[in-house]
Amino acid sequence: FYRSSSNQLIHKCFSCGAQGNVFDFVSKLHNCNFGKTLNIIQNTFKLSKNYVNANNNNSSPSISTMDSTKSGQILKTQIIPTYRNWNKIDFNYWSKYYIPLELLDKYNIKPCSRVYIIKRTGEYILFAEHSKTNPIYCYHIGGGIKIYRPYSEKKGKWANNCDTFDIQGIEQLPEKGELLIITSSMKDVLVLKLMGYDAIALGGEGNKIPEPILDFLWACFDNIIVFYDNDKAGLEYGLKLSKDIGAGNIFIPLEYG
């Protein structure tokens, strides 16, 4: 159990992958729908009916309800992708890194036609639309979503609502292994996987690993090494993370090009 960036209490099981907020947890625990879940919470904690009245019926909650305050304002920015089929444009882009489309499917990466964002006020906006010269990809990472537009300007290249517990590649790891590599990006994770290495990537090179996840990783792997980019930031953050978690640290020297 942990607090998300939007201050929600979240549960996550690193064995079966189940996760969600308090409503999801109670619903799974009692095997009931959302309306009954609210009644259980209300009766257990002796809450007034005015406190838990959102969507108090047999239907599932909407996206905005799940992440709302009592005043109806959304706490966490919602990202809503609409998907399309893989095409030759996607094949040509990922083939530059020798990454097959089948591997993208395995890591829950999907091509998008459009991406909408629900702002904290509840307003829908169109964030991006697919074109032949500017494809869009959606990474599903734990309980979060990351949007990647490889040919866009830096400002519109990424959009995400992930927090520190949403770690790229962690759901595809084996139960046990000899070596785990912590690297800089999902693309690095995929390339390393093609080379036979298990790898994960944090949300950013300066991110820390939450203690429960670090305990989980050390329980699963005999050795962990940090392998970040060989620029100044990558070298500094890589060395710092390796010292913080007691892992090794490697990089590719500039002399190798």
Backbone torsions as a table, in degrees:
resi	resn	phi	psi	omega
1	PHE	NA	139.0	179.8
2	TYR	-155.9	165.1	176.5
3	ARG	-92.9	128.4	178.0
4	SER	-79.1	175.5	179.8
5	SER	-64.1	-22.9	177.2
6	SER	-94.5	13.4	175.1
7	ASN	70.1	22.6	172.5
8	GLN	-86.9	146.3	173.0
9	LEU	-81.6	122.0	-174.6
10	ILE	-119.7	142.4	172.1
11	HIS	-110.3	147.6	176.5
12	LYS	-149.0	129.9	175.7
13	CYS	-104.0	118.6	-177.8
14	PHE	-80.7	-2.9	177.1
15	SER	-89.0	-55.0	-176.4
16	CYS	-101.2	-11.8	177.6
17	GLY	90.0	-2.5	179.6
18	ALA	-63.7	140.2	178.8
19	GLN	-160.3	165.3	178.7
20	GLY	155.7	-171.6	-179.0
21	ASN	-90.6	-168.7	-175.5
22	VAL	-63.7	-34.7	179.8
23	PHE	-66.3	-42.3	176.7
24	ASP	-60.4	-42.2	-176.4
25	PHE	-63.5	-48.0	-179.9
26	VAL	-66.1	-37.6	179.1
27	SER	-62.6	-43.7	178.5
28	LYS	-69.3	-38.9	-177.7
29	LEU	-62.2	-39.7	-177.0
30	HIS	-105.6	0.9	179.0
31	ASN	52.1	56.7	-176.7
32	CYS	-137.0	168.8	180.0
33	ASN	-81.0	179.7	-172.3
34	PHE	-68.2	-38.0	179.3
35	GLY	-60.3	-46.5	178.8
36	LYS	-67.3	-33.6	177.0
37	THR	-59.2	-45.9	178.6
38	LEU	-61.4	-39.5	179.1
39	ASN	-64.5	-39.2	178.8
40	ILE	-63.6	-45.6	179.5
41	ILE	-63.7	-44.0	-178.8
42	GLN	-61.1	-45.9	-178.4
43	ASN	-71.6	-38.0	-178.0
44	THR	-64.8	-42.7	-175.3
45	PHE	-101.7	8.6	176.5
46	LYS	55.5	45.7	-178.8
47	LEU	-86.5	151.5	174.9
48	SER	-72.7	156.7	-178.1
49	LYS	-66.4	-24.5	178.7
50	ASN	-69.2	-19.9	-175.8
51	TYR	-79.6	-34.7	-179.8
52	VAL	-129.1	75.2	-179.1
53	ASN	-116.9	1.4	-178.0
54	ALA	-71.6	126.1	177.7
55	ASN	51.1	41.1	-177.5
56	ASN	-78.5	71.8	179.0
57	ASN	-148.6	-164.7	-175.7
58	ASN	-89.9	2.4	-178.6
59	SER	-90.8	164.3	177.0
60	SER	-77.2	153.9	-179.6
61	PRO	-72.1	150.6	175.8
62	SER	-75.6	170.4	179.2
63	ILE	-59.0	-44.9	-177.3
64	SER	-67.1	-34.9	-179.9
65	THR	-64.9	-39.9	-175.8
66	MET	-64.7	-26.8	-176.7
67	ASP	-121.1	38.7	-175.3
68	SER	-110.3	155.8	168.8
69	THR	-90.0	177.2	179.0
70	LYS	-63.8	-25.9	180.0
71	SER	-82.0	-6.1	177.8
72	GLY	94.0	-0.7	179.3
73	GLN	-81.3	139.4	-178.9
74	ILE	-77.8	130.0	-177.7
75	LEU	-81.2	-33.9	-174.2
76	LYS	-125.0	132.3	179.7
77	THR	-59.8	128.7	-179.5
78	GLN	-97.6	136.3	177.8
79	ILE	-114.4	125.0	-176.8
80	ILE	-121.9	102.0	177.2
81	PRO	-87.2	148.8	167.5
82	THR	-112.7	134.6	-168.4
83	TYR	-97.5	163.6	175.4
84	ARG	-139.6	179.2	177.2
85	ASN	-85.7	154.4	172.6
86	TRP	-61.3	146.8	177.4
87	ASN	-140.6	-174.5	-175.3
88	LYS	-64.7	-31.9	178.2
89	ILE	-60.6	-44.6	179.5
90	ASP	-65.7	-43.4	179.7
91	PHE	-58.9	-45.0	-178.2
92	ASN	-64.6	-39.2	-179.0
93	TYR	-67.5	-52.8	-175.0
94	TRP	-72.5	-24.1	178.3
95	SER	-66.1	-23.1	176.9
96	LYS	-61.1	-24.3	179.5
97	TYR	-109.2	12.2	179.4
98	TYR	62.4	23.4	-177.7
99	ILE	-94.4	116.6	178.7
100	PRO	-77.0	153.6	-179.1
101	LEU	-63.8	-29.0	178.4
102	GLU	-62.5	-35.6	179.1
103	LEU	-69.9	-35.1	176.3
104	LEU	-62.1	-41.8	177.0
105	ASP	-60.0	-42.3	-178.5
106	LYS	-62.4	-32.4	-178.3
107	TYR	-97.4	19.3	174.8
108	ASN	58.7	41.3	175.1
109	ILE	-106.9	126.0	-173.4
110	LYS	-128.6	145.9	175.1
111	PRO	-78.7	143.7	-175.9
112	CYS	-118.0	149.7	171.2
113	SER	-94.3	-40.3	176.2
114	ARG	-145.2	157.8	174.6
115	VAL	-133.3	124.9	177.5
116	TYR	-107.8	152.0	176.3
117	ILE	-125.8	133.8	172.0
118	ILE	-98.4	114.6	-179.3
119	LYS	-70.7	168.0	-177.5
120	ARG	-60.9	-23.1	178.4
121	THR	-81.3	-8.6	-178.0
122	GLY	97.8	0.2	-178.5
123	GLU	-79.6	133.1	175.1
124	TYR	-85.2	135.1	173.0
125	ILE	-135.5	150.5	175.4
126	LEU	-85.3	115.9	-179.0
127	PHE	-83.5	-43.0	-175.8
128	ALA	-159.0	153.5	177.7
129	GLU	-133.9	134.9	-176.5
130	HIS	-64.2	142.4	170.3
131	SER	-144.5	170.0	-178.9
132	LYS	-64.0	-28.1	-178.3
133	THR	-99.8	-3.2	-178.0
134	ASN	-148.5	74.2	179.7
135	PRO	-70.7	161.1	-179.5
136	ILE	-125.8	140.0	177.8
137	TYR	-130.5	145.2	-179.1
138	CYS	-116.2	123.2	174.3
139	TYR	-97.7	123.8	171.5
140	HIS	-94.0	113.9	-173.3
141	ILE	-126.3	103.7	-178.6
142	GLY	58.9	-123.1	178.5
143	GLY	-95.1	8.0	-176.5
144	GLY	-119.6	174.1	179.6
145	ILE	-131.4	138.0	174.3
146	LYS	-125.2	128.2	178.3
147	ILE	-100.9	133.3	-177.8
148	TYR	-125.6	124.3	177.1
149	ARG	-122.6	92.5	-168.9
150	PRO	-61.2	-26.6	-175.8
151	TYR	-102.3	6.8	-178.4
152	SER	-84.9	164.3	172.2
153	GLU	-63.5	160.7	-173.5
154	LYS	-55.4	-39.3	-175.3
155	LYS	-65.1	-36.8	-177.2
156	GLY	-105.1	13.8	-175.1
157	LYS	-76.3	-34.3	-175.6
158	TRP	-127.8	150.4	165.7
159	ALA	-148.1	135.7	178.8
160	ASN	-156.6	156.6	174.6
161	ASN	-126.3	29.0	-179.0
162	CYS	-78.6	156.1	170.7
163	ASP	-118.7	-172.4	-171.9
164	THR	-66.8	-19.2	179.1
165	PHE	-84.2	-10.3	178.8
166	ASP	-92.4	96.8	-172.7
167	ILE	-111.2	129.4	-175.3
168	GLN	-68.8	125.5	176.2
169	GLY	89.5	-6.2	-174.7
170	ILE	-70.1	-31.3	-178.3
171	GLU	-73.1	-16.8	-178.8
172	GLN	-97.7	2.9	-178.8
173	LEU	-72.5	150.5	174.0
174	PRO	-73.7	166.3	179.7
175	GLU	-66.9	-33.8	179.3
176	LYS	-139.2	149.9	177.9
177	GLY	-163.8	163.2	179.9
178	GLU	-83.2	-38.0	-173.3
179	LEU	-139.7	133.6	172.6
180	LEU	-120.7	134.7	177.0
181	ILE	-108.7	128.9	172.9
182	ILE	-99.7	116.6	-173.8
183	THR	-122.3	-170.0	-167.0
184	SER	-89.5	-27.5	-171.7
185	SER	-152.9	165.9	176.3
186	MET	-61.8	-37.1	179.3
187	LYS	-61.4	-39.6	176.0
188	ASP	-64.7	-40.2	178.0
189	VAL	-57.7	-44.6	-177.6
190	LEU	-67.6	-43.0	-180.0
191	VAL	-64.8	-42.4	178.5
192	LEU	-64.4	-36.6	177.7
193	LYS	-62.4	-40.3	177.7
194	LEU	-63.4	-27.2	179.6
195	MET	-89.1	0.7	175.2
196	GLY	97.6	12.6	-177.9
197	TYR	-111.1	140.3	171.9
198	ASP	-82.3	132.8	-175.4
199	ALA	-147.6	156.2	172.8
200	ILE	-135.5	165.0	176.3
201	ALA	-138.0	134.5	176.1
202	LEU	-78.0	174.1	179.8
203	GLY	-66.0	-23.5	178.9
204	GLY	-162.3	156.1	-176.8
205	GLU	-63.7	-24.2	179.5
206	GLY	-88.5	-0.8	-177.7
207	ASN	-72.8	151.6	172.7
208	LYS	-97.9	159.8	176.3
209	ILE	-95.5	123.3	177.1
210	PRO	-55.7	141.7	-174.0
211	GLU	-56.3	-42.2	178.6
212	PRO	-61.0	-36.6	179.6
213	ILE	-71.3	-39.0	178.7
214	LEU	-62.5	-42.8	176.6
215	ASP	-59.9	-42.1	179.2
216	PHE	-61.8	-44.0	-177.9
217	LEU	-66.4	-43.1	179.4
218	TRP	-67.1	-28.0	177.2
219	ALA	-72.4	-25.7	-175.9
220	CYS	-94.0	-27.8	-173.0
221	PHE	-124.4	142.5	179.1
222	ASP	-72.4	-36.8	-177.6
223	ASN	-136.5	145.1	175.9
224	ILE	-131.0	133.6	174.8
225	ILE	-129.7	149.8	177.5
226	VAL	-100.0	129.7	-175.9
227	PHE	-134.6	86.9	-177.1
228	TYR	-100.0	178.9	177.8
229	ASP	-62.5	158.7	-177.1
230	ASN	-97.4	21.4	170.5
231	ASP	-84.3	178.2	-174.7
232	LYS	-58.8	-46.7	-178.5
233	ALA	-64.5	-43.8	-179.3
234	GLY	-61.9	-42.0	179.8
235	LEU	-65.1	-43.3	-178.1
236	GLU	-68.2	-48.0	-178.8
237	TYR	-68.0	-36.7	179.1
238	GLY	-63.0	-44.3	179.5
239	LEU	-66.1	-40.7	-179.9
240	LYS	-64.1	-46.3	-178.9
241	LEU	-63.6	-41.3	-179.2
242	SER	-62.2	-38.1	177.6
243	LYS	-69.7	-40.0	-177.7
244	ASP	-63.8	-36.4	-174.2
245	ILE	-107.5	2.2	178.4
246	GLY	72.7	33.3	-178.3
247	ALA	-108.1	168.9	173.8
248	GLY	-78.3	172.4	-179.0
249	ASN	-144.1	129.0	176.5
250	ILE	-133.0	162.1	174.0
251	PHE	-158.0	163.9	177.6
252	ILE	-95.3	117.2	179.8
253	PRO	-60.6	146.4	-178.5
254	LEU	-58.5	-28.7	-176.2
255	GLU	-62.2	-17.4	178.9
256	TYR	-87.5	-2.6	176.5
257	GLY	74.2	NA	NA
